[in-house]
Amino acid sequence: MQNPQNVFEKNIIFKNFLLFFILIFTGIFILIELKNGRYWQSDFEVYYKAALRMLNSENLYRIVEDNFYRYKYSPAAAILYTPFTILPFEFAKISYTFFLSFLIYLIIKISYKMSKIDKNYFQNNKIKIFAYSFIMLGIANNFTRELHLGQANIIILFFSLLSLYTQEKNRFLSAFFLAYSGIIKPYFILFIIYYIFQKEFKYLLYLFLSIFIISTIPFIFFNFNSFIENYLLWFNEIKIEILRERNEISFGNISIFTFFDNFFINILNLKKEISHIITLTFTGIFTYLFLLESKKRMDKNLCSFYNFSFLLSLIPLLASNGRSIYIFSFPLIFLVSLNFKEKNKLLIILYIIAISLIGLNFGDIQIISMFIKKYSLMPLGVLILLTILFYNVRKIKIIKTEGH
């Protein structure tokens, strides 16, 4: 007869395996980074300095001593990092790394709940662990890149999913979370278009009201003139960033535009502007068809999660100038990974290829990494997963009838 204490401890380990795995992985990652002298957290250092300056009512932008790593986000975004200033930077960056890892854990838990996976889908905990391990493989490169630099993409992803998760219970709170994700980086513009498409005008009103409220919070730390000055300086940063993006060399850009430029420009000899118009048009049509199919075939809550997963994956496709931004494809990877109830060999092969293109693009695997980078194949991985997701939606029997 098993000792009840041993049974309890075994169940605790199985039930919290994912959390233990992520925290242990993070601890090992930090130790390796420290040993190699690579635990820079350069992006987090920018946020940390901005938070300190905000607490001291100082200017946040274009500080000469910051050199290349200058703060370029909104004044309101700096508020998120003020709690970390309690600690010296060397300790703050360790706490921030674990904080990002814990957010990844919460993102997985929220995704699991919103995907409405049948409890009988996993026959035992070992299968569940195997499935989660494969999902983590798909974002391993992007996840470690986030931890290495201390970027904000995981926070934006968390706020976006939390917005969806709270939408039915409290629409204003949901809009507030989405607004804060947009205050950090304006990726939520995609969701504004989505809510217009859904005719959710009351929700949009909550969203714009939330943006106004969040934007005024820095007024606590600045007098009126400094408050206005910092926002004007931020608008100037946006202008500089847009001009820089336009001049970005294609090798540093791994968006869908760069991927299709290889075909439209190099093979068909079209102008770059024409190539981008064609790419954007096809992307828009594909997105529109997906939204129509999901709305027709799924209940509202599940439909929303599928739509959010789709739209989040468009962020790296449309705006990527670095591989870590592909962390936004995580909900898509999660959904596709848990939708192989039928053994379709072609889909499984395509899935493995897609996961490899997204998750194996890092310098330690030189041959694969350089091949992926040379032909800008990361977007192809996401496109394959989006196609599989569309196929899965098309396989769902229509649950809505005429007149409902």
FIKE-388010 format. One record per residue (C-alpha): residue in one letter; chain; z, y, x. Coordinates in nm, 3 decimals, m for minus. Example, Ala and Ser with C-alpha at 12.3 -4.5 7.8 and 13.67 -1.06 7.14 Angstrom:
BEGIN
   r   c        zz        yy        xx
   A   A     0.780    m0.450     1.230
   S   A     0.714    m0.106     1.367
END
This chain:
BEGIN
   r   c        zz        yy        xx
   M   A     0.000     0.000     0.000
   Q   A    m0.103     0.340     0.138
   N   A     0.160     0.599     0.213
   P   A     0.136     0.872    m0.059
   Q   A     0.170     1.138     0.211
   N   A    m0.130     0.996     0.401
   V   A    m0.337     0.982     0.080
   F   A    m0.247     1.343     0.003
   E   A    m0.339     1.460     0.354
   K   A    m0.667     1.267     0.341
   N   A    m0.762     1.426     0.008
   I   A    m0.672     1.771     0.138
   I   A    m0.902     1.720     0.438
   F   A    m1.191     1.597     0.222
   K   A    m1.151     1.872    m0.038
   N   A    m1.132     2.145     0.226
   F   A    m1.363     1.988     0.482
   L   A    m1.612     2.273     0.456
   L   A    m1.348     2.540     0.520
   F   A    m1.199     2.343     0.812
   F   A    m1.545     2.283     0.957
   I   A    m1.646     2.651     0.940
   L   A    m1.319     2.777     1.088
   I   A    m1.322     2.518     1.369
   F   A    m1.688     2.596     1.438
   T   A    m1.602     2.967     1.454
   G   A    m1.314     2.908     1.694
   I   A    m1.534     2.699     1.925
   F   A    m1.810     2.961     1.900
   I   A    m1.572     3.239     2.008
   L   A    m1.443     3.034     2.304
   I   A    m1.798     2.960     2.422
   E   A    m1.896     3.327     2.385
   L   A    m1.590     3.437     2.584
   K   A    m1.658     3.183     2.858
   N   A    m2.021     3.297     2.889
   G   A    m1.925     3.665     2.875
   R   A    m2.140     3.713     2.565
   Y   A    m1.881     3.800     2.303
   W   A    m2.023     4.147     2.261
   Q   A    m1.995     4.220     1.887
   S   A    m2.215     4.523     1.957
   D   A    m2.293     4.595     1.591
   F   A    m1.930     4.555     1.485
   E   A    m1.830     4.796     1.763
   V   A    m2.056     5.055     1.601
   Y   A    m1.888     5.003     1.262
   Y   A    m1.542     5.003     1.423
   K   A    m1.602     5.335     1.599
   A   A    m1.744     5.487     1.279
   A   A    m1.433     5.378     1.085
   L   A    m1.206     5.535     1.348
   R   A    m1.402     5.858     1.338
   M   A    m1.387     5.865     0.960
   L   A    m1.008     5.823     0.966
   N   A    m0.998     6.118     1.210
   S   A    m1.238     6.324     0.992
   E   A    m1.498     6.337     1.270
   N   A    m1.877     6.337     1.266
   L   A    m2.020     5.982     1.238
   Y   A    m2.377     6.029     1.358
   R   A    m2.577     6.081     1.677
   I   A    m2.279     6.069     1.911
   V   A    m2.423     6.097     2.264
   E   A    m2.162     5.869     2.421
   D   A    m2.271     5.582     2.193
   N   A    m2.612     5.566     2.366
   F   A    m2.838     5.313     2.188
   Y   A    m2.577     5.168     1.952
   R   A    m2.535     5.454     1.708
   Y   A    m2.404     5.443     1.352
   K   A    m2.689     5.480     1.099
   Y   A    m2.541     5.364     0.768
   S   A    m2.387     5.570     0.489
   P   A    m2.045     5.733     0.528
   A   A    m1.920     5.514     0.241
   A   A    m2.015     5.198     0.431
   A   A    m1.775     5.289     0.713
   I   A    m1.481     5.261     0.471
   L   A    m1.522     4.881     0.467
   Y   A    m1.427     4.865     0.834
   T   A    m1.118     5.087     0.827
   P   A    m0.876     4.788     0.782
   F   A    m0.995     4.645     1.116
   T   A    m0.892     4.964     1.299
   I   A    m0.528     4.856     1.264
   L   A    m0.599     4.622     1.557
   P   A    m0.729     4.707     1.906
   F   A    m1.101     4.636     1.930
   E   A    m1.063     4.315     2.135
   F   A    m0.848     4.162     1.860
   A   A    m1.034     4.331     1.575
   K   A    m1.363     4.166     1.667
   I   A    m1.201     3.821     1.664
   S   A    m1.055     3.886     1.316
   Y   A    m1.394     4.018     1.202
   T   A    m1.570     3.702     1.324
   F   A    m1.331     3.482     1.125
   F   A    m1.369     3.720     0.830
   L   A    m1.748     3.670     0.829
   S   A    m1.699     3.294     0.854
   F   A    m1.463     3.294     0.558
   L   A    m1.720     3.494     0.359
   I   A    m1.978     3.224     0.435
   Y   A    m1.733     2.970     0.291
   L   A    m1.692     3.180    m0.024
   I   A    m2.069     3.223    m0.051
   I   A    m2.112     2.845    m0.046
   K   A    m1.840     2.799    m0.309
   I   A    m1.991     3.066    m0.537
   S   A    m2.337     2.914    m0.493
   Y   A    m2.204     2.570    m0.584
   K   A    m2.040     2.699    m0.903
   M   A    m2.337     2.906    m1.013
   S   A    m2.593     2.633    m0.944
   K   A    m2.416     2.413    m1.206
   I   A    m2.465     2.099    m1.000
   D   A    m2.369     1.790    m1.199
   K   A    m2.030     1.663    m1.076
   N   A    m2.180     1.314    m1.062
   Y   A    m2.459     1.436    m0.834
   F   A    m2.244     1.357    m0.530
   Q   A    m2.130     0.996    m0.559
   N   A    m1.865     1.043    m0.292
   N   A    m1.732     1.301    m0.049
   K   A    m1.932     1.161     0.244
   I   A    m2.261     1.238     0.066
   K   A    m2.129     1.584    m0.016
   I   A    m2.039     1.644     0.350
   F   A    m2.385     1.524     0.460
   A   A    m2.558     1.757     0.211
   Y   A    m2.351     2.058     0.320
   S   A    m2.415     1.978     0.687
   F   A    m2.790     1.983     0.627
   I   A    m2.759     2.312     0.440
   M   A    m2.565     2.461     0.732
   L   A    m2.843     2.348     0.968
   G   A    m3.081     2.574     0.779
   I   A    m2.872     2.883     0.848
   A   A    m2.710     2.782     1.178
   N   A    m2.926     3.014     1.388
   N   A    m2.888     3.311     1.152
   F   A    m2.515     3.250     1.104
   T   A    m2.438     3.238     1.477
   R   A    m2.653     3.546     1.534
   E   A    m2.441     3.733     1.278
   L   A    m2.121     3.620     1.453
   H   A    m2.261     3.710     1.794
   L   A    m2.353     4.068     1.700
   G   A    m2.101     4.125     1.421
   Q   A    m2.364     4.244     1.177
   A   A    m2.317     4.329     0.808
   N   A    m2.574     4.101     0.644
   I   A    m2.317     3.837     0.543
   I   A    m2.109     4.108     0.371
   I   A    m2.415     4.230     0.182
   L   A    m2.501     3.874     0.077
   F   A    m2.143     3.815    m0.039
   F   A    m2.134     4.136    m0.245
   S   A    m2.473     4.050    m0.401
   L   A    m2.362     3.702    m0.510
   L   A    m2.019     3.828    m0.619
   S   A    m2.202     4.080    m0.836
   L   A    m2.388     3.801    m1.010
   Y   A    m2.076     3.582    m1.035
   T   A    m1.878     3.855    m1.215
   Q   A    m2.164     3.981    m1.430
   E   A    m2.070     3.800    m1.753
   K   A    m1.698     3.878    m1.723
   N   A    m1.714     4.243    m1.619
   R   A    m2.050     4.416    m1.601
   F   A    m1.918     4.738    m1.450
   L   A    m1.737     4.548    m1.172
   S   A    m2.056     4.348    m1.116
   A   A    m2.258     4.669    m1.085
   F   A    m1.995     4.810    m0.848
   F   A    m2.027     4.512    m0.610
   L   A    m2.406     4.536    m0.613
   A   A    m2.388     4.911    m0.554
   Y   A    m2.162     4.861    m0.251
   S   A    m2.410     4.613    m0.106
   G   A    m2.673     4.885    m0.139
   I   A    m2.449     5.147     0.016
   I   A    m2.446     4.938     0.336
   K   A    m2.822     4.875     0.337
   P   A    m3.056     4.963     0.047
   Y   A    m3.187     4.609    m0.010
   F   A    m3.061     4.624    m0.368
   I   A    m3.373     4.821    m0.460
   L   A    m3.526     4.479    m0.537
   F   A    m3.253     4.421    m0.794
   I   A    m3.308     4.761    m0.953
   I   A    m3.670     4.656    m1.011
   Y   A    m3.544     4.321    m1.142
   Y   A    m3.304     4.479    m1.394
   I   A    m3.580     4.712    m1.512
   F   A    m3.796     4.401    m1.565
   Q   A    m3.507     4.244    m1.759
   K   A    m3.460     4.566    m1.961
   E   A    m3.094     4.579    m1.857
   F   A    m3.075     4.958    m1.881
   K   A    m2.701     4.971    m1.956
   Y   A    m2.635     4.769    m1.641
   L   A    m2.854     5.009    m1.442
   L   A    m2.646     5.297    m1.576
   Y   A    m2.332     5.122    m1.446
   L   A    m2.509     5.067    m1.115
   F   A    m2.602     5.433    m1.063
   L   A    m2.255     5.544    m1.176
   S   A    m2.103     5.304    m0.920
   I   A    m2.326     5.444    m0.646
   F   A    m2.203     5.794    m0.729
   I   A    m1.835     5.686    m0.729
   I   A    m1.866     5.493    m0.401
   S   A    m2.055     5.778    m0.236
   T   A    m1.774     6.023    m0.313
   I   A    m1.493     5.807    m0.165
   P   A    m1.542     5.952     0.190
   F   A    m1.435     6.287     0.041
   I   A    m1.079     6.153     0.093
   F   A    m1.130     6.181     0.470
   F   A    m1.352     6.490     0.499
   N   A    m1.336     6.846     0.377
   F   A    m1.627     6.959     0.162
   N   A    m1.841     7.097     0.447
   S   A    m1.792     6.787     0.666
   F   A    m1.862     6.564     0.367
   I   A    m2.197     6.735     0.300
   E   A    m2.282     6.752     0.671
   N   A    m2.227     6.378     0.723
   Y   A    m2.449     6.289     0.428
   L   A    m2.724     6.521     0.554
   L   A    m2.697     6.357     0.895
   W   A    m2.719     6.015     0.728
   F   A    m3.039     6.117     0.543
   N   A    m3.180     6.221     0.881
   E   A    m3.089     5.875     1.018
   I   A    m3.282     5.715     0.732
   K   A    m3.588     5.928     0.815
   I   A    m3.565     5.834     1.184
   E   A    m3.528     5.465     1.098
   I   A    m3.831     5.469     0.866
   L   A    m4.046     5.628     1.136
   R   A    m3.919     5.376     1.390
   E   A    m3.998     5.084     1.159
   R   A    m4.354     5.210     1.113
   N   A    m4.404     5.213     1.490
   E   A    m4.234     4.875     1.545
   I   A    m4.456     4.640     1.742
   S   A    m4.559     4.333     1.545
   F   A    m4.400     4.092     1.796
   G   A    m4.057     4.230     1.704
   N   A    m4.128     4.201     1.333
   I   A    m4.103     3.862     1.160
   S   A    m4.176     3.966     0.804
   I   A    m4.431     3.815     0.566
   F   A    m4.668     4.099     0.661
   T   A    m4.677     3.993     1.025
   F   A    m4.732     3.631     0.924
   F   A    m5.033     3.711     0.704
   D   A    m5.166     3.967     0.952
   N   A    m5.250     3.667     1.173
   F   A    m5.486     3.551     0.900
   F   A    m5.618     3.868     0.737
   I   A    m5.653     4.080     1.053
   N   A    m5.721     3.828     1.330
   I   A    m5.943     3.592     1.131
   L   A    m6.094     3.799     0.846
   N   A    m6.100     4.117     1.055
   L   A    m5.944     4.335     0.783
   K   A    m5.760     4.661     0.844
   K   A    m5.382     4.642     0.869
   E   A    m5.332     4.853     0.556
   I   A    m5.561     4.624     0.353
   S   A    m5.382     4.318     0.486
   H   A    m5.045     4.456     0.375
   I   A    m5.174     4.552     0.029
   I   A    m5.312     4.200    m0.025
   T   A    m4.987     4.042     0.099
   L   A    m4.771     4.265    m0.121
   T   A    m4.994     4.201    m0.423
   F   A    m4.975     3.822    m0.391
   T   A    m4.599     3.843    m0.335
   G   A    m4.561     4.054    m0.648
   I   A    m4.770     3.816    m0.860
   F   A    m4.582     3.511    m0.732
   T   A    m4.246     3.678    m0.804
   Y   A    m4.356     3.782    m1.154
   L   A    m4.472     3.429    m1.239
   F   A    m4.145     3.281    m1.110
   L   A    m3.935     3.522    m1.318
   L   A    m4.137     3.436    m1.629
   E   A    m4.102     3.061    m1.576
   S   A    m3.728     3.073    m1.502
   K   A    m3.662     3.289    m1.808
   K   A    m3.857     3.047    m2.026
   R   A    m3.705     2.723    m1.897
   M   A    m3.337     2.787    m1.817
   D   A    m3.025     2.923    m1.982
   K   A    m2.933     3.280    m1.893
   N   A    m2.661     3.218    m1.629
   L   A    m2.851     2.952    m1.436
   C   A    m3.170     3.156    m1.464
   S   A    m2.990     3.456    m1.311
   F   A    m2.874     3.253    m1.009
   Y   A    m3.226     3.117    m0.950
   N   A    m3.370     3.467    m0.981
   F   A    m3.110     3.617    m0.744
   S   A    m3.173     3.340    m0.491
   F   A    m3.546     3.411    m0.512
   L   A    m3.503     3.788    m0.476
   L   A    m3.252     3.761    m0.191
   S   A    m3.507     3.553    m0.001
   L   A    m3.763     3.829    m0.042
   I   A    m3.541     4.064     0.162
   P   A    m3.618     3.905     0.504
   L   A    m3.980     3.852     0.400
   L   A    m4.037     4.219     0.317
   A   A    m3.803     4.396     0.558
   S   A    m3.737     4.170     0.856
   N   A    m3.736     4.301     1.209
   G   A    m3.488     4.042     1.333
   R   A    m3.411     3.679     1.266
   S   A    m3.047     3.724     1.159
   I   A    m3.159     3.888     0.835
   Y   A    m3.284     3.544     0.727
   I   A    m2.922     3.471     0.633
   F   A    m3.030     3.606     0.292
   S   A    m3.232     3.288     0.239
   F   A    m2.909     3.085     0.222
   P   A    m2.882     3.063    m0.162
   L   A    m3.246     2.950    m0.170
   I   A    m3.176     2.681     0.092
   F   A    m2.870     2.575    m0.109
   L   A    m3.062     2.541    m0.436
   V   A    m3.357     2.355    m0.288
   S   A    m3.129     2.123    m0.088
   L   A    m2.950     2.011    m0.402
   N   A    m3.259     1.960    m0.614
   F   A    m3.399     1.640    m0.463
   K   A    m3.302     1.407    m0.745
   E   A    m3.644     1.247    m0.736
   K   A    m3.778     1.104    m0.412
   N   A    m4.093     1.311    m0.366
   K   A    m4.188     1.240    m0.003
   L   A    m4.423     1.537     0.025
   L   A    m4.156     1.781    m0.093
   I   A    m3.899     1.627     0.141
   I   A    m4.136     1.662     0.440
   L   A    m4.213     2.023     0.346
   Y   A    m3.840     2.090     0.306
   I   A    m3.763     1.954     0.655
   I   A    m4.043     2.167     0.804
   A   A    m3.913     2.477     0.623
   I   A    m3.553     2.420     0.733
   S   A    m3.670     2.370     1.092
   L   A    m3.872     2.693     1.093
   I   A    m3.580     2.895     0.956
   G   A    m3.288     2.727     1.131
   L   A    m3.421     2.623     1.473
   N   A    m3.561     2.953     1.594
   F   A    m3.325     3.028     1.882
   G   A    m3.357     3.044     2.259
   D   A    m3.174     2.721     2.345
   I   A    m3.466     2.517     2.209
   Q   A    m3.736     2.696     2.406
   I   A    m4.046     2.495     2.304
   I   A    m3.977     2.505     1.929
   S   A    m3.841     2.858     1.937
   M   A    m4.137     3.009     2.124
   F   A    m4.384     2.827     1.899
   I   A    m4.214     2.966     1.587
   K   A    m4.195     3.315     1.734
   K   A    m4.554     3.319     1.865
   Y   A    m4.705     3.253     1.522
   S   A    m4.434     3.436     1.319
   L   A    m4.354     3.115     1.129
   M   A    m4.007     3.198     0.995
   P   A    m4.160     3.361     0.683
   L   A    m4.362     3.043     0.628
   G   A    m4.036     2.846     0.607
   V   A    m3.907     3.072     0.330
   L   A    m4.243     3.064     0.149
   I   A    m4.236     2.683     0.150
   L   A    m3.883     2.681     0.004
   L   A    m3.981     2.937    m0.263
   T   A    m4.277     2.720    m0.357
   I   A    m4.054     2.411    m0.385
   L   A    m3.809     2.611    m0.599
   F   A    m4.097     2.722    m0.824
   Y   A    m4.210     2.360    m0.851
   N   A    m3.857     2.253    m0.949
   V   A    m3.839     2.522    m1.216
   R   A    m4.176     2.415    m1.354
   K   A    m4.042     2.059    m1.386
   I   A    m3.759     2.173    m1.616
   K   A    m3.827     2.112    m1.982
   I   A    m3.849     2.433    m2.183
   I   A    m3.514     2.485    m2.353
   K   A    m3.611     2.787    m2.560
   T   A    m3.820     2.767    m2.874
   E   A    m4.025     3.030    m3.051
   G   A    m3.821     3.263    m3.265
   H   A    m3.503     3.232    m3.053
END
